[in-house]
Amino acid sequence: MPPGNLIDGRAIAKQLLDELAGRIATLKSRGVQPGLAFVRVGDDPASKVYVGRKEKTCAELGVLSETHVLNEQANEADLLALLERLNADARWHGILVQAPLPAHINQARVYSTVRPDKDVDGFHPVNMGKLMLGDVSGFRPCTPAGIRELLIRAGVKISGAEAVVLGRGNIVGKPMAALLCQKEKHANATVTICHSGTRDIAAHCRRAEILIAAMGVPEFVKADMVKPGATVIDVGVNRIEGLAGKGSSRLVGDVDFLAVQPIAGKITPNPGGVGPMTIAMLLQNTVRAAELASE
């Protein structure tokens, strides 16, 4: 299958960011510069890269950003105190706490401390609750929202579709399923969530017209698990040992891309699929937070 079935996440993310530029210009004409504060705990290499990409996008768009780094041994009280300071600082319309956090820090407590109106990651219980209730006034988690936007802009029909989500995590799996089954435009799918306790996952996958892989298992989705013509979205980011052997590694998704691409109707590359959309939706949430704060 030629690369005509690729869903280009970079190109679609650029469309979104170009659309945001006008909204940012309008805010600045009213004396408001959208601001996004990043918080990172420890020196996880992947976290450094992710925050760096987000900072770069902020700079390109003219969004004010600042990164606060605490050391790996920082206690939870110090992190919560920092978040309260950022909550109170009017420069910051959005606050993002980069995962993963060290094991001694309660992630749920951290996400609950960020003010819901600054929770541009969409992880505060208020925003998660609004998603479940179909209340569009909340911020929706960036990766699921980005995947839905990919589907819409790639011309994938969601309404009435059989969708299967592999993974039940709070960051992607659960909110993704909630987004797809909402009673609203570009939703109304019939959604199955599969996880480590699911019997015969392959049978569920073969029913899917939209298959979203977010399990964190390298190249889990094989060709014989995919319905011909299905849309396949690969969320996974997994580091495995490279072909050169010891000491080398490479990143792969949750989908065996080379095997699945010839069968899929549409498929996201990895990288270049979901990742850029997550950043674009983060910036979209931040601009919206600035708009709401300036009303």
N, C-alpha and C positions, 0 to 999 in steps of 0.2 A: 504493500500500500504506500503510495507516495506521501510526502509530508503534508499534503493537502488536508489530512484529517487532524492535524495538530491544532490545539487551542493555544494560541500564543498569549500567555499571561503577561509577558513584558509589554506587548503592543496594547493590550486592553488596559493594563495599569496606566500606561502613558496617556491613553484617552481620558481616563478618570482624573489623573493629575492635571492634565491640560484644562479640563472642565473646572477643577478646583481653583485654578489660577485666577479666574475672573471673580470668584467669590472672595478670594483673599484680597484682591485689589479693591473690591468694594469695602471690605472691612477696614483696610488701611486708609481709605479715603475718609472714613469716619473716625480715624485715630486709634484703631484697634489692630494690633498685630497678634495673630494667633500664636499661642505659646504652648510648647509641649515639653514637659520635664520627664527625663528618663532616670530610673533608679536601677542600679545593678549591684548585686552583692556577690563578692568573690571575683575570680579571674577565669571563669569558664571561657575557653577559647571561642566556642560557638556563640555565646552570649555577647562577647566583644564584637564579633563580626556582625551579628544581627543589629545590635544597637548602632554600630557604625554606619550600616546601610540606612537606617532610619534617620540618623543625624544628617547624612548626606542628602537625603530626599528633602528634609526640612530646609536645609540651606538652599537647595535648588528652587524651592517654592517660595522662599521668603518667610518661612515659619520660624519663630524664635524657638531655640531649643537649648537645653542644658542637661548635662549628665552628672548624676551624683553616684559615686562609687563607694560602697562600704566594703571593708575587708571580710574575708570568709568567716572570721570568728566573731563578727559583729553580733551583738545580741538583738533579740527581737524588739526589745524596748527602744533601742536606738533607731531601728528601722521605722517603727511606728511613729516615733517622735519626728523623724525626718518627713514622713508622709503628712503628718499634721501641719508641719510648717509649710509644705507645698500646697496643702489644701487651703491654707489661709492666705497664700500669696496670689494676688489678682493677676500677676503676669502669666500664670500657668492655667490655661483653659483645659489642658489634658495632662494626666499623669500616667505613666506606664512603668510598671514594675516588671523587669525582664525575668522570665523563668529560664532555668530552674533556680529555686532558692535552696540554700543549705538545709540539710535535714532537720536542724534544730529550730528552724523557723516555721511557724504555722502558716501555711500558704493561705488558707481560708481567712484567717484573721487579718492578714496583710491586705487581701483583696477587699475585705469588708471595711478597711480603714480609709481607703481612697474614697473621697466624696462621690456619690453616684453621678453628679453632674460634671465631674472631671474624669470619670472612669471610662476613658476612650477605648480601653481594651474590652469593655463589656462584661467584666467578670464579677462586679459587685452583685450581691444577692438581689438588690432592687432591680438592676438591669436584667439579670437572668430571669427573675420572676416576671418582668414585663414581657420578655420574649415568650415565655411559656403561655402567658395570657393573651398574646397577640396584640399587645399594646406597643405601637410603633414609636411612642415618645421616648423609649429608652435607647441606650447605645447597644448595638448588637455586636457580638464577638467578631473580631476582624477576619479571621480565617474562614469561618462559615459564611459570613456575609460576602467575602471576596469570591468564594466558590460559587455562590448563588449568582453573583454578578457575572462571573465567567460564563456560566450556563446561559444566562439571559443574552449576553452580547455575542455568544457563539451560536445563537439561534436554536438552542436546545429547548424543546417543549417540556416544561416541568409539570404543568397541570395534567393530572390523571396518570402520570408516569409511574411505573414501578421503580422505586429508588431503594437501593441497599447501601447502608452506611456501615463500613467495617471499622469498629471501634466505638466504645461508649464513654470516652473521656469527656471531662467537663469543658475542655478547651475547644475541641472540634466535634467529636461524635454526637454528644447529646444536643448541643445547640444547633448542629447541622440538621439533625432529624427534625427538631422543632421548627426551624426555618422552612424546610421543604413542605411540611404538612400544614402550615398555616392556611387559614381560609382568607386568602388575599391573592392579588395578582402575582403571577410568576411563582406560585407555590401549588398547594392542592395536590401534592404527590401522595402516593401510598408508600409509606416508608417502613422498611425493616431495618432494625439495628442488630448487627451480628457482633459477637465478642467471643472471648475465650471459652465461654460456657455453651456456645451454640453448637447444636448437632448438625453435621453435614453443611458446613458453611458454603462449600462449592455449589450445592444445589440451590441455595438462596441466591448466590451470585449469578448463576445462569438465568435466573428470572429477571434480573435487573436490566432496565432500560437506561438507568443512570446508576453507575457504581462508583462509590466514593471510598477510597482506601485510606484509612487513618488509624492503623493498628500499631505502627512502629515495628513492623516485622519486614526485614529486607526481602524485596521481590516476592512477596507472599502470593500475590494474584498472578496465576499462570493462565496461559492461553485457554486451557480447557475449562476455566472457570468463568469465561466471559461470553455473553450472548452476542452473536454476530450483529454488528451495527450499534452496539451499546456505546454510550458515552462514559468514558473512564476518567476519573479525576484522582490523581495521585498526590496525597498530602504528605507522605512519609519522607523523612530525612534520616537515613541510616548510614553509619560509617562502617564499612567492611574492609577486610584485608584485600589489598590490591593484587593484581595479577603478578606483579613483580615479587610477591612473597613478603617475607618478614620485613617489617619496618615501613611498608608502603600501605596506603589505604585509599579508598575512594568512597564517594557518596552515592547511594542509590535510594530509590524510592520504595514504596510498598508494592509496586507493580513491576513485574518482569517486562519492562517496556518493549524490548526488541521482539519478544514473543507475542505480546498482546496487541501492539500497534496494527499489524495486518488484519486483525479481527475487529477491532473497535471502529465504530462509526466516527467518533471523535475521541481524542485523548490529549491529556496535558503532558508536556515534556517535564522532565525533572532533572536539573533545575529549569526555570523559565516558565513555570506554570502557575502554581498556587502562590509561591513565595512573594513575587512582586505585587500580587493582589492584596496580600495581607498588609503590606506597607501602605498601599494606596487607600485601603479602607481605614487604616489607622489615621491617616492624614484627613480623610473625609470626616471621620468622627471628631477630630480635633477642630476642624474648621466649623463644623456644626456646633460644637461646644462653645466656640468663640462667638458665633452668631447668637446663640441662645443667651449667653452671658451679657451681650451688648444690647439686648432688646429693651 
